[in-house]
Amino acid sequence: MLNGINVGLITIFIGLYGITITKNAIKIMMCLGVMSSGVIILFVSVAYTPGYGAPIVGNPGLMVDPIPQSVMVTAIVIELATVALGLAMVHYLYKSYGTLDTTCYEEEVI
């Protein structure tokens, strides 16, 4: 059955597959974003409880835990900063070497 946990795991593994296969730096950054989205979907799905309401209204006994949701909002902000920094590094690499292929940088590391 396809639920939020399975969708989150599938999304994480699709991003991981993309990172291991591709050689383009922009595509690697996109796959990191896909993996981060999968982690967020996974955590929110694990914290979901059927029949319970939002913690801002209703009966205090029938509320979900708000901490995983707030942690995932923080993770979204951290992902935004990480992707922005990564894209700045990709831009610097393209200006310095003239290519986005990650295999051409291996010889110059030593």
PAVEX-919375 format. One record per residue (C-alpha): residue in one letter; x negated, y negated, z; residue number from 1. Coordinates in pm, whole numbers. Layout:
<bamis>
res->A	x->X	y->Y	z->Z	n->NUM
...
</bamis>
This chain:
<bamis>
res->M	x->0	y->0	z->0	n->1
res->L	x->-128	y->-345	z->-90	n->2
res->N	x->-135	y->-571	z->215	n->3
res->G	x->-347	y->-866	z->323	n->4
res->I	x->-623	y->-651	z->470	n->5
res->N	x->-665	y->-454	z->148	n->6
res->V	x->-653	y->-771	z->-64	n->7
res->G	x->-919	y->-930	z->158	n->8
res->L	x->-1148	y->-626	z->133	n->9
res->I	x->-1102	y->-600	z->-244	n->10
res->T	x->-1182	y->-971	z->-282	n->11
res->I	x->-1495	y->-937	z->-69	n->12
res->F	x->-1619	y->-642	z->-274	n->13
res->I	x->-1544	y->-818	z->-605	n->14
res->G	x->-1756	y->-1113	z->-489	n->15
res->L	x->-2034	y->-882	z->-370	n->16
res->Y	x->-2030	y->-697	z->-703	n->17
res->G	x->-2054	y->-1028	z->-888	n->18
res->I	x->-2350	y->-1142	z->-678	n->19
res->T	x->-2543	y->-820	z->-740	n->20
res->I	x->-2473	y->-805	z->-1115	n->21
res->T	x->-2504	y->-1162	z->-1243	n->22
res->K	x->-2824	y->-1353	z->-1309	n->23
res->N	x->-2666	y->-1698	z->-1351	n->24
res->A	x->-2700	y->-1927	z->-1049	n->25
res->I	x->-2360	y->-2095	z->-1103	n->26
res->K	x->-2187	y->-1757	z->-1119	n->27
res->I	x->-2363	y->-1650	z->-800	n->28
res->M	x->-2226	y->-1959	z->-624	n->29
res->M	x->-1877	y->-1880	z->-756	n->30
res->C	x->-1904	y->-1524	z->-626	n->31
res->L	x->-2006	y->-1655	z->-284	n->32
res->G	x->-1688	y->-1862	z->-283	n->33
res->V	x->-1482	y->-1555	z->-376	n->34
res->M	x->-1642	y->-1356	z->-93	n->35
res->S	x->-1570	y->-1633	z->155	n->36
res->S	x->-1206	y->-1646	z->45	n->37
res->G	x->-1185	y->-1271	z->94	n->38
res->V	x->-1319	y->-1301	z->448	n->39
res->I	x->-1063	y->-1569	z->528	n->40
res->I	x->-778	y->-1357	z->386	n->41
res->L	x->-903	y->-1058	z->585	n->42
res->F	x->-924	y->-1241	z->918	n->43
res->V	x->-585	y->-1411	z->880	n->44
res->S	x->-426	y->-1077	z->785	n->45
res->V	x->-576	y->-901	z->1085	n->46
res->A	x->-444	y->-1172	z->1316	n->47
res->Y	x->-91	y->-1153	z->1169	n->48
res->T	x->178	y->-995	z->1387	n->49
res->P	x->516	y->-919	z->1226	n->50
res->G	x->811	y->-1087	z->1394	n->51
res->Y	x->605	y->-1341	z->1585	n->52
res->G	x->623	y->-1715	z->1522	n->53
res->A	x->388	y->-2007	z->1501	n->54
res->P	x->236	y->-2111	z->1834	n->55
res->I	x->384	y->-2461	z->1812	n->56
res->V	x->755	y->-2369	z->1840	n->57
res->G	x->975	y->-2100	z->1989	n->58
res->N	x->958	y->-1858	z->2275	n->59
res->P	x->614	y->-1844	z->2442	n->60
res->G	x->627	y->-1465	z->2450	n->61
res->L	x->671	y->-1430	z->2071	n->62
res->M	x->379	y->-1632	z->1936	n->63
res->V	x->74	y->-1528	z->1736	n->64
res->D	x->-277	y->-1600	z->1856	n->65
res->P	x->-383	y->-1940	z->1715	n->66
res->I	x->-758	y->-1888	z->1762	n->67
res->P	x->-824	y->-1682	z->1443	n->68
res->Q	x->-633	y->-1937	z->1240	n->69
res->S	x->-835	y->-2227	z->1378	n->70
res->V	x->-1161	y->-2037	z->1325	n->71
res->M	x->-1066	y->-1978	z->961	n->72
res->V	x->-996	y->-2350	z->911	n->73
res->T	x->-1348	y->-2410	z->1039	n->74
res->A	x->-1478	y->-2141	z->801	n->75
res->I	x->-1315	y->-2320	z->508	n->76
res->V	x->-1499	y->-2641	z->597	n->77
res->I	x->-1828	y->-2453	z->636	n->78
res->E	x->-1772	y->-2283	z->299	n->79
res->L	x->-1718	y->-2622	z->136	n->80
res->A	x->-2046	y->-2753	z->278	n->81
res->T	x->-2232	y->-2436	z->179	n->82
res->V	x->-2107	y->-2444	z->-179	n->83
res->A	x->-2188	y->-2814	z->-208	n->84
res->L	x->-2545	y->-2756	z->-86	n->85
res->G	x->-2582	y->-2452	z->-313	n->86
res->L	x->-2463	y->-2644	z->-618	n->87
res->A	x->-2707	y->-2925	z->-536	n->88
res->M	x->-2987	y->-2667	z->-526	n->89
res->V	x->-2869	y->-2517	z->-857	n->90
res->H	x->-2873	y->-2865	z->-1012	n->91
res->Y	x->-3228	y->-2920	z->-886	n->92
res->L	x->-3339	y->-2584	z->-1029	n->93
res->Y	x->-3184	y->-2666	z->-1365	n->94
res->K	x->-3356	y->-3005	z->-1375	n->95
res->S	x->-3690	y->-2853	z->-1274	n->96
res->Y	x->-3693	y->-2538	z->-1490	n->97
res->G	x->-3433	y->-2607	z->-1760	n->98
res->T	x->-3243	y->-2282	z->-1704	n->99
res->L	x->-2993	y->-2126	z->-1464	n->100
res->D	x->-3128	y->-1773	z->-1507	n->101
res->T	x->-3253	y->-1648	z->-1170	n->102
res->T	x->-3492	y->-1389	z->-1315	n->103
res->C	x->-3732	y->-1650	z->-1455	n->104
res->Y	x->-3820	y->-1784	z->-1107	n->105
res->E	x->-3969	y->-1455	z->-982	n->106
res->E	x->-4315	y->-1499	z->-1132	n->107
res->E	x->-4372	y->-1843	z->-977	n->108
res->V	x->-4288	y->-1748	z->-618	n->109
res->I	x->-4637	y->-1618	z->-537	n->110
</bamis>
